[in-house]
Amino acid sequence: MKIRYFAGAAEAAGVTEETIESDFEVTVAELVDQLSADRERLAKVLAVSTLLIDGRPTHVRTEYVSPGAQIDVLPPFAGG
């Protein structure tokens, strides 16, 4: 899975993108747990961010993510 971080999420992650190797599907909740392990600041950002799976927003943490998916992490943006 390719994870792309934007704005404050990139700052919290310390990178703009990373790749997670997996041979099987994981739930959004499992992915978030994996991404936030040992990164408390990122965990806080992920808790309030919108996640796009292959360009489609998801708010269901039990949804499955395929190994080849692209995940975009979009934190709340200020302004209009």
Gaussian input, Z-matrix of N, CA and C with variables (Angstrom, degrees):
# hf/3-21g

backbone

0 1
 N
 C     1     B1
 C     2     B2     1     A1
 N     3     B3     2     A2     1     D1
 C     4     B4     3     A3     2     D2
 C     5     B5     4     A4     3     D3
 N     6     B6     5     A5     4     D4
 C     7     B7     6     A6     5     D5
 C     8     B8     7     A7     6     D6
 N     9     B9     8     A8     7     D7
 C    10    B10     9     A9     8     D8
 C    11    B11    10    A10     9     D9
 N    12    B12    11    A11    10    D10
 C    13    B13    12    A12    11    D11
 C    14    B14    13    A13    12    D12
 N    15    B15    14    A14    13    D13
 C    16    B16    15    A15    14    D14
 C    17    B17    16    A16    15    D15
 N    18    B18    17    A17    16    D16
 C    19    B19    18    A18    17    D17
 C    20    B20    19    A19    18    D18
 N    21    B21    20    A20    19    D19
 C    22    B22    21    A21    20    D20
 C    23    B23    22    A22    21    D21
 N    24    B24    23    A23    22    D22
 C    25    B25    24    A24    23    D23
 C    26    B26    25    A25    24    D24
 N    27    B27    26    A26    25    D25
 C    28    B28    27    A27    26    D26
 C    29    B29    28    A28    27    D27
 N    30    B30    29    A29    28    D28
 C    31    B31    30    A30    29    D29
 C    32    B32    31    A31    30    D30
 N    33    B33    32    A32    31    D31
 C    34    B34    33    A33    32    D32
 C    35    B35    34    A34    33    D33
 N    36    B36    35    A35    34    D34
 C    37    B37    36    A36    35    D35
 C    38    B38    37    A37    36    D36
 N    39    B39    38    A38    37    D37
 C    40    B40    39    A39    38    D38
 C    41    B41    40    A40    39    D39
 N    42    B42    41    A41    40    D40
 C    43    B43    42    A42    41    D41
 C    44    B44    43    A43    42    D42
 N    45    B45    44    A44    43    D43
 C    46    B46    45    A45    44    D44
 C    47    B47    46    A46    45    D45
 N    48    B48    47    A47    46    D46
 C    49    B49    48    A48    47    D47
 C    50    B50    49    A49    48    D48
 N    51    B51    50    A50    49    D49
 C    52    B52    51    A51    50    D50
 C    53    B53    52    A52    51    D51
 N    54    B54    53    A53    52    D52
 C    55    B55    54    A54    53    D53
 C    56    B56    55    A55    54    D54
 N    57    B57    56    A56    55    D55
 C    58    B58    57    A57    56    D56
 C    59    B59    58    A58    57    D57
 N    60    B60    59    A59    58    D58
 C    61    B61    60    A60    59    D59
 C    62    B62    61    A61    60    D60
 N    63    B63    62    A62    61    D61
 C    64    B64    63    A63    62    D62
 C    65    B65    64    A64    63    D63
 N    66    B66    65    A65    64    D64
 C    67    B67    66    A66    65    D65
 C    68    B68    67    A67    66    D66
 N    69    B69    68    A68    67    D67
 C    70    B70    69    A69    68    D68
 C    71    B71    70    A70    69    D69
 N    72    B72    71    A71    70    D70
 C    73    B73    72    A72    71    D71
 C    74    B74    73    A73    72    D72
 N    75    B75    74    A74    73    D73
 C    76    B76    75    A75    74    D74
 C    77    B77    76    A76    75    D75
 N    78    B78    77    A77    76    D76
 C    79    B79    78    A78    77    D77
 C    80    B80    79    A79    78    D78
 N    81    B81    80    A80    79    D79
 C    82    B82    81    A81    80    D80
 C    83    B83    82    A82    81    D81
 N    84    B84    83    A83    82    D82
 C    85    B85    84    A84    83    D83
 C    86    B86    85    A85    84    D84
 N    87    B87    86    A86    85    D85
 C    88    B88    87    A87    86    D86
 C    89    B89    88    A88    87    D87
 N    90    B90    89    A89    88    D88
 C    91    B91    90    A90    89    D89
 C    92    B92    91    A91    90    D90
 N    93    B93    92    A92    91    D91
 C    94    B94    93    A93    92    D92
 C    95    B95    94    A94    93    D93
 N    96    B96    95    A95    94    D94
 C    97    B97    96    A96    95    D95
 C    98    B98    97    A97    96    D96
 N    99    B99    98    A98    97    D97
 C   100   B100    99    A99    98    D98
 C   101   B101   100   A100    99    D99
 N   102   B102   101   A101   100   D100
 C   103   B103   102   A102   101   D101
 C   104   B104   103   A103   102   D102
 N   105   B105   104   A104   103   D103
 C   106   B106   105   A105   104   D104
 C   107   B107   106   A106   105   D105
 N   108   B108   107   A107   106   D106
 C   109   B109   108   A108   107   D107
 C   110   B110   109   A109   108   D108
 N   111   B111   110   A110   109   D109
 C   112   B112   111   A111   110   D110
 C   113   B113   112   A112   111   D111
 N   114   B114   113   A113   112   D112
 C   115   B115   114   A114   113   D113
 C   116   B116   115   A115   114   D114
 N   117   B117   116   A116   115   D115
 C   118   B118   117   A117   116   D116
 C   119   B119   118   A118   117   D117
 N   120   B120   119   A119   118   D118
 C   121   B121   120   A120   119   D119
 C   122   B122   121   A121   120   D120
 N   123   B123   122   A122   121   D121
 C   124   B124   123   A123   122   D122
 C   125   B125   124   A124   123   D123
 N   126   B126   125   A125   124   D124
 C   127   B127   126   A126   125   D125
 C   128   B128   127   A127   126   D126
 N   129   B129   128   A128   127   D127
 C   130   B130   129   A129   128   D128
 C   131   B131   130   A130   129   D129
 N   132   B132   131   A131   130   D130
 C   133   B133   132   A132   131   D131
 C   134   B134   133   A133   132   D132
 N   135   B135   134   A134   133   D133
 C   136   B136   135   A135   134   D134
 C   137   B137   136   A136   135   D135
 N   138   B138   137   A137   136   D136
 C   139   B139   138   A138   137   D137
 C   140   B140   139   A139   138   D138
 N   141   B141   140   A140   139   D139
 C   142   B142   141   A141   140   D140
 C   143   B143   142   A142   141   D141
 N   144   B144   143   A143   142   D142
 C   145   B145   144   A144   143   D143
 C   146   B146   145   A145   144   D144
 N   147   B147   146   A146   145   D145
 C   148   B148   147   A147   146   D146
 C   149   B149   148   A148   147   D147
 N   150   B150   149   A149   148   D148
 C   151   B151   150   A150   149   D149
 C   152   B152   151   A151   150   D150
 N   153   B153   152   A152   151   D151
 C   154   B154   153   A153   152   D152
 C   155   B155   154   A154   153   D153
 N   156   B156   155   A155   154   D154
 C   157   B157   156   A156   155   D155
 C   158   B158   157   A157   156   D156
 N   159   B159   158   A158   157   D157
 C   160   B160   159   A159   158   D158
 C   161   B161   160   A160   159   D159
 N   162   B162   161   A161   160   D160
 C   163   B163   162   A162   161   D161
 C   164   B164   163   A163   162   D162
 N   165   B165   164   A164   163   D163
 C   166   B166   165   A165   164   D164
 C   167   B167   166   A166   165   D165
 N   168   B168   167   A167   166   D166
 C   169   B169   168   A168   167   D167
 C   170   B170   169   A169   168   D168
 N   171   B171   170   A170   169   D169
 C   172   B172   171   A171   170   D170
 C   173   B173   172   A172   171   D171
 N   174   B174   173   A173   172   D172
 C   175   B175   174   A174   173   D173
 C   176   B176   175   A175   174   D174
 N   177   B177   176   A176   175   D175
 C   178   B178   177   A177   176   D176
 C   179   B179   178   A178   177   D177
 N   180   B180   179   A179   178   D178
 C   181   B181   180   A180   179   D179
 C   182   B182   181   A181   180   D180
 N   183   B183   182   A182   181   D181
 C   184   B184   183   A183   182   D182
 C   185   B185   184   A184   183   D183
 N   186   B186   185   A185   184   D184
 C   187   B187   186   A186   185   D185
 C   188   B188   187   A187   186   D186
 N   189   B189   188   A188   187   D187
 C   190   B190   189   A189   188   D188
 C   191   B191   190   A190   189   D189
 N   192   B192   191   A191   190   D190
 C   193   B193   192   A192   191   D191
 C   194   B194   193   A193   192   D192
 N   195   B195   194   A194   193   D193
 C   196   B196   195   A195   194   D194
 C   197   B197   196   A196   195   D195
 N   198   B198   197   A197   196   D196
 C   199   B199   198   A198   197   D197
 C   200   B200   199   A199   198   D198
 N   201   B201   200   A200   199   D199
 C   202   B202   201   A201   200   D200
 C   203   B203   202   A202   201   D201
 N   204   B204   203   A203   202   D202
 C   205   B205   204   A204   203   D203
 C   206   B206   205   A205   204   D204
 N   207   B207   206   A206   205   D205
 C   208   B208   207   A207   206   D206
 C   209   B209   208   A208   207   D207
 N   210   B210   209   A209   208   D208
 C   211   B211   210   A210   209   D209
 C   212   B212   211   A211   210   D210
 N   213   B213   212   A212   211   D211
 C   214   B214   213   A213   212   D212
 C   215   B215   214   A214   213   D213
 N   216   B216   215   A215   214   D214
 C   217   B217   216   A216   215   D215
 C   218   B218   217   A217   216   D216
 N   219   B219   218   A218   217   D217
 C   220   B220   219   A219   218   D218
 C   221   B221   220   A220   219   D219
 N   222   B222   221   A221   220   D220
 C   223   B223   222   A222   221   D221
 C   224   B224   223   A223   222   D222
 N   225   B225   224   A224   223   D223
 C   226   B226   225   A225   224   D224
 C   227   B227   226   A226   225   D225
 N   228   B228   227   A227   226   D226
 C   229   B229   228   A228   227   D227
 C   230   B230   229   A229   228   D228
 N   231   B231   230   A230   229   D229
 C   232   B232   231   A231   230   D230
 C   233   B233   232   A232   231   D231
 N   234   B234   233   A233   232   D232
 C   235   B235   234   A234   233   D233
 C   236   B236   235   A235   234   D234
 N   237   B237   236   A236   235   D235
 C   238   B238   237   A237   236   D236
 C   239   B239   238   A238   237   D237

   B1=1.4408
   B2=1.5150
   B3=1.2990
   B4=1.4559
   B5=1.5223
   B6=1.3261
   B7=1.4551
   B8=1.5253
   B9=1.3348
   B10=1.4634
   B11=1.5290
   B12=1.3252
   B13=1.4602
   B14=1.5284
   B15=1.3246
   B16=1.4525
   B17=1.5241
   B18=1.3383
   B19=1.4674
   B20=1.5281
   B21=1.3355
   B22=1.4554
   B23=1.5186
   B24=1.3221
   B25=1.4664
   B26=1.5266
   B27=1.3290
   B28=1.4673
   B29=1.5229
   B30=1.3166
   B31=1.4649
   B32=1.5283
   B33=1.3229
   B34=1.4623
   B35=1.5296
   B36=1.3311
   B37=1.4642
   B38=1.5236
   B39=1.3283
   B40=1.4493
   B41=1.5202
   B42=1.3203
   B43=1.4647
   B44=1.5232
   B45=1.3278
   B46=1.4607
   B47=1.5140
   B48=1.3280
   B49=1.4695
   B50=1.5151
   B51=1.3133
   B52=1.4518
   B53=1.5206
   B54=1.3176
   B55=1.4597
   B56=1.5166
   B57=1.3105
   B58=1.4580
   B59=1.5244
   B60=1.3004
   B61=1.4634
   B62=1.5227
   B63=1.3219
   B64=1.4620
   B65=1.5187
   B66=1.3102
   B67=1.4643
   B68=1.5233
   B69=1.3344
   B70=1.4633
   B71=1.5250
   B72=1.3094
   B73=1.4647
   B74=1.5196
   B75=1.3140
   B76=1.4630
   B77=1.5176
   B78=1.3072
   B79=1.4585
   B80=1.5252
   B81=1.3171
   B82=1.4630
   B83=1.5286
   B84=1.3157
   B85=1.4727
   B86=1.5209
   B87=1.3304
   B88=1.4643
   B89=1.5264
   B90=1.3175
   B91=1.4562
   B92=1.5214
   B93=1.3215
   B94=1.4637
   B95=1.5282
   B96=1.3273
   B97=1.4685
   B98=1.5218
   B99=1.3198
   B100=1.4615
   B101=1.5263
   B102=1.3171
   B103=1.4572
   B104=1.5257
   B105=1.3158
   B106=1.4593
   B107=1.5277
   B108=1.3228
   B109=1.4625
   B110=1.5260
   B111=1.3066
   B112=1.4695
   B113=1.5269
   B114=1.3395
   B115=1.4711
   B116=1.5299
   B117=1.3170
   B118=1.4687
   B119=1.5258
   B120=1.3173
   B121=1.4636
   B122=1.5263
   B123=1.3285
   B124=1.4600
   B125=1.5245
   B126=1.3171
   B127=1.4654
   B128=1.5265
   B129=1.3216
   B130=1.4670
   B131=1.5287
   B132=1.3247
   B133=1.4615
   B134=1.5280
   B135=1.3325
   B136=1.4662
   B137=1.5241
   B138=1.3200
   B139=1.4663
   B140=1.5259
   B141=1.3341
   B142=1.4661
   B143=1.5317
   B144=1.3210
   B145=1.4702
   B146=1.5177
   B147=1.3151
   B148=1.4538
   B149=1.5149
   B150=1.3255
   B151=1.4561
   B152=1.5211
   B153=1.3201
   B154=1.4556
   B155=1.5249
   B156=1.3142
   B157=1.4585
   B158=1.5159
   B159=1.3130
   B160=1.4617
   B161=1.5325
   B162=1.3422
   B163=1.4540
   B164=1.5162
   B165=1.3204
   B166=1.4660
   B167=1.5248
   B168=1.3384
   B169=1.4687
   B170=1.5177
   B171=1.3164
   B172=1.4559
   B173=1.5174
   B174=1.3046
   B175=1.4611
   B176=1.5235
   B177=1.3238
   B178=1.4575
   B179=1.5224
   B180=1.3135
   B181=1.4666
   B182=1.5235
   B183=1.3422
   B184=1.4663
   B185=1.5244
   B186=1.3377
   B187=1.4654
   B188=1.5299
   B189=1.3230
   B190=1.4652
   B191=1.5212
   B192=1.3234
   B193=1.4564
   B194=1.5188
   B195=1.3268
   B196=1.4659
   B197=1.5308
   B198=1.3357
   B199=1.4679
   B200=1.5260
   B201=1.3183
   B202=1.4590
   B203=1.5162
   B204=1.3066
   B205=1.4698
   B206=1.5215
   B207=1.3257
   B208=1.4581
   B209=1.5195
   B210=1.3201
   B211=1.4580
   B212=1.5241
   B213=1.3138
   B214=1.4586
   B215=1.5241
   B216=1.3149
   B217=1.4561
   B218=1.5270
   B219=1.3371
   B220=1.4660
   B221=1.5183
   B222=1.3355
   B223=1.4528
   B224=1.5245
   B225=1.3156
   B226=1.4651
   B227=1.5328
   B228=1.3084
   B229=1.4617
   B230=1.5090
   B231=1.3225
   B232=1.4623
   B233=1.5260
   B234=1.2892
   B235=1.4580
   B236=1.5136
   B237=1.2997
   B238=1.4429
   B239=1.4711
   A1=109.16
   A2=115.14
   A3=120.42
   A4=107.47
   A5=115.76
   A6=121.81
   A7=107.47
   A8=116.44
   A9=120.98
   A10=108.41
   A11=114.90
   A12=121.70
   A13=109.15
   A14=115.65
   A15=121.18
   A16=110.13
   A17=115.36
   A18=124.03
   A19=111.48
   A20=117.27
   A21=122.19
   A22=113.76
   A23=117.32
   A24=120.02
   A25=110.09
   A26=117.03
   A27=120.92
   A28=109.92
   A29=115.54
   A30=119.74
   A31=110.98
   A32=117.00
   A33=121.12
   A34=112.24
   A35=116.48
   A36=120.63
   A37=111.78
   A38=116.46
   A39=120.46
   A40=113.30
   A41=116.82
   A42=123.21
   A43=107.92
   A44=116.83
   A45=119.46
   A46=111.94
   A47=116.41
   A48=119.27
   A49=110.34
   A50=114.58
   A51=121.62
   A52=108.57
   A53=115.49
   A54=121.29
   A55=108.86
   A56=115.51
   A57=122.58
   A58=107.08
   A59=116.94
   A60=121.09
   A61=109.46
   A62=115.64
   A63=121.12
   A64=108.46
   A65=115.59
   A66=120.95
   A67=111.90
   A68=116.54
   A69=119.60
   A70=110.16
   A71=115.61
   A72=121.32
   A73=110.43
   A74=115.36
   A75=122.17
   A76=107.21
   A77=116.58
   A78=119.31
   A79=108.83
   A80=115.73
   A81=120.86
   A82=109.22
   A83=117.31
   A84=120.94
   A85=111.24
   A86=117.80
   A87=121.10
   A88=110.76
   A89=116.43
   A90=120.66
   A91=110.80
   A92=116.96
   A93=121.40
   A94=110.00
   A95=117.66
   A96=120.96
   A97=110.73
   A98=116.41
   A99=120.87
   A100=111.08
   A101=116.87
   A102=120.84
   A103=112.40
   A104=116.71
   A105=119.92
   A106=113.40
   A107=118.16
   A108=120.47
   A109=109.54
   A110=116.28
   A111=123.13
   A112=113.25
   A113=117.72
   A114=120.87
   A115=107.89
   A116=115.11
   A117=121.64
   A118=112.42
   A119=116.09
   A120=119.59
   A121=111.05
   A122=116.51
   A123=120.23
   A124=110.39
   A125=117.83
   A126=121.12
   A127=110.86
   A128=116.45
   A129=120.66
   A130=111.05
   A131=116.64
   A132=120.58
   A133=110.64
   A134=116.60
   A135=120.09
   A136=112.02
   A137=116.70
   A138=120.93
   A139=112.54
   A140=117.24
   A141=120.39
   A142=112.99
   A143=116.63
   A144=121.08
   A145=112.44
   A146=114.88
   A147=121.78
   A148=107.25
   A149=116.32
   A150=121.44
   A151=108.69
   A152=115.35
   A153=120.90
   A154=107.55
   A155=116.10
   A156=121.65
   A157=106.64
   A158=116.32
   A159=122.07
   A160=111.10
   A161=115.30
   A162=121.47
   A163=115.85
   A164=117.29
   A165=121.74
   A166=109.93
   A167=118.51
   A168=119.65
   A169=112.08
   A170=115.28
   A171=120.68
   A172=108.83
   A173=115.59
   A174=121.87
   A175=109.46
   A176=116.14
   A177=122.15
   A178=108.28
   A179=116.87
   A180=121.41
   A181=113.23
   A182=116.97
   A183=119.65
   A184=112.53
   A185=116.59
   A186=121.02
   A187=109.69
   A188=116.10
   A189=120.59
   A190=111.04
   A191=114.81
   A192=123.68
   A193=107.71
   A194=117.20
   A195=120.81
   A196=110.15
   A197=116.99
   A198=121.00
   A199=114.19
   A200=119.09
   A201=121.93
   A202=114.56
   A203=117.76
   A204=121.58
   A205=112.50
   A206=114.88
   A207=121.90
   A208=107.19
   A209=115.96
   A210=122.09
   A211=108.26
   A212=116.78
   A213=121.79
   A214=108.17
   A215=116.14
   A216=122.23
   A217=108.18
   A218=114.98
   A219=122.19
   A220=109.44
   A221=117.52
   A222=119.32
   A223=110.46
   A224=117.81
   A225=119.43
   A226=109.82
   A227=115.95
   A228=121.34
   A229=109.32
   A230=116.70
   A231=121.12
   A232=109.22
   A233=116.25
   A234=120.42
   A235=111.97
   A236=115.75
   A237=117.93
   A238=110.66
   D1=137.60
   D2=175.65
   D3=-100.94
   D4=123.69
   D5=-179.88
   D6=-108.33
   D7=125.70
   D8=176.77
   D9=-116.44
   D10=129.66
   D11=-178.92
   D12=-107.25
   D13=140.63
   D14=-179.92
   D15=-123.27
   D16=148.82
   D17=174.48
   D18=50.60
   D19=-125.68
   D20=-177.08
   D21=-62.57
   D22=-24.96
   D23=177.66
   D24=-68.44
   D25=-39.02
   D26=177.72
   D27=-65.43
   D28=-40.76
   D29=178.04
   D30=-62.75
   D31=-43.68
   D32=-179.70
   D33=-68.92
   D34=-34.79
   D35=-179.37
   D36=-79.04
   D37=-26.06
   D38=-177.03
   D39=82.17
   D40=4.23
   D41=177.99
   D42=-147.43
   D43=159.51
   D44=175.48
   D45=-91.71
   D46=-21.77
   D47=174.65
   D48=-157.34
   D49=157.71
   D50=175.88
   D51=-153.10
   D52=162.17
   D53=179.88
   D54=-116.81
   D55=133.52
   D56=176.16
   D57=-109.73
   D58=120.84
   D59=178.71
   D60=-84.83
   D61=131.36
   D62=178.33
   D63=-155.34
   D64=143.67
   D65=177.89
   D66=-100.41
   D67=-0.29
   D68=-176.43
   D69=-145.80
   D70=165.03
   D71=178.17
   D72=-69.28
   D73=148.85
   D74=172.92
   D75=-130.53
   D76=158.97
   D77=175.59
   D78=-79.50
   D79=162.62
   D80=176.03
   D81=-58.37
   D82=-42.35
   D83=179.58
   D84=-60.57
   D85=-42.98
   D86=178.76
   D87=-64.63
   D88=-40.36
   D89=178.89
   D90=-63.90
   D91=-45.82
   D92=178.87
   D93=-60.73
   D94=-42.29
   D95=177.62
   D96=-60.73
   D97=-42.98
   D98=-179.54
   D99=-65.64
   D100=-44.17
   D101=-179.02
   D102=-66.29
   D103=-34.44
   D104=-174.52
   D105=-92.91
   D106=-3.52
   D107=178.32
   D108=-57.86
   D109=126.07
   D110=179.54
   D111=64.29
   D112=16.43
   D113=176.73
   D114=-134.75
   D115=79.14
   D116=-174.76
   D117=-58.78
   D118=-41.24
   D119=-179.60
   D120=-63.90
   D121=-42.55
   D122=177.93
   D123=-65.48
   D124=-37.31
   D125=178.38
   D126=-57.56
   D127=-41.35
   D128=179.50
   D129=-66.02
   D130=-40.20
   D131=179.32
   D132=-68.43
   D133=-42.81
   D134=179.61
   D135=-61.71
   D136=-31.77
   D137=-178.77
   D138=-64.09
   D139=-24.60
   D140=-177.40
   D141=-116.45
   D142=3.93
   D143=-176.91
   D144=-88.31
   D145=156.38
   D146=169.07
   D147=-91.17
   D148=134.13
   D149=177.23
   D150=-108.16
   D151=131.52
   D152=174.32
   D153=-107.22
   D154=127.51
   D155=175.73
   D156=-105.94
   D157=112.25
   D158=-176.48
   D159=50.89
   D160=42.42
   D161=175.92
   D162=85.21
   D163=-1.00
   D164=-177.72
   D165=-111.90
   D166=124.06
   D167=-179.52
   D168=-66.03
   D169=143.95
   D170=174.69
   D171=-132.12
   D172=141.76
   D173=176.04
   D174=-125.28
   D175=7.29
   D176=-177.18
   D177=-103.41
   D178=111.17
   D179=-175.70
   D180=-72.88
   D181=-11.49
   D182=178.38
   D183=-93.75
   D184=-1.88
   D185=178.02
   D186=-66.00
   D187=143.31
   D188=179.70
   D189=-89.31
   D190=145.35
   D191=179.10
   D192=-117.01
   D193=126.53
   D194=-178.93
   D195=-76.49
   D196=156.04
   D197=-178.63
   D198=-58.29
   D199=-28.92
   D200=-178.08
   D201=-94.59
   D202=9.50
   D203=-175.25
   D204=-72.54
   D205=155.54
   D206=170.97
   D207=-107.78
   D208=126.25
   D209=-179.08
   D210=-112.42
   D211=125.79
   D212=174.69
   D213=-107.68
   D214=130.07
   D215=179.81
   D216=-106.09
   D217=112.23
   D218=-176.38
   D219=-114.27
   D220=104.83
   D221=177.41
   D222=-72.81
   D223=165.43
   D224=176.28
   D225=-59.15
   D226=139.41
   D227=179.26
   D228=-108.29
   D229=140.56
   D230=176.93
   D231=-88.09
   D232=156.83
   D233=177.10
   D234=88.21
   D235=-170.41
   D236=-174.75
   D237=-139.02

